[in-house]
Amino acid sequence: CTGLFIDWNGCTTILTSASLIRDPNDGNKIAENLKVCS
């Protein structure tokens, strides 16, 4: 798995093939809150 770290608005967002993780409330959407903040 490869990915990108995107530093935006004080948080680092990780964009990887794991972005295919689906929103538990709507299987047609990708989960949006995959962030690492420090």
HELIX and SHEET records of a PDB file:
HELIX    1   1 SER A   17  LEU A   20  5                                   4    
SHEET    1   A 3 GLY A   3  TRP A   8  0                                        
SHEET    2   A 3 CYS A  11  THR A  16 -1                                        
SHEET    3   A 3 LYS A  35  VAL A  36 -1                                        
SHEET    1   B 2 ARG A  22  ASP A  23  0                                        
SHEET    2   B 2 ASP A  26  ILE A  30 -1                                        
END                                                                             
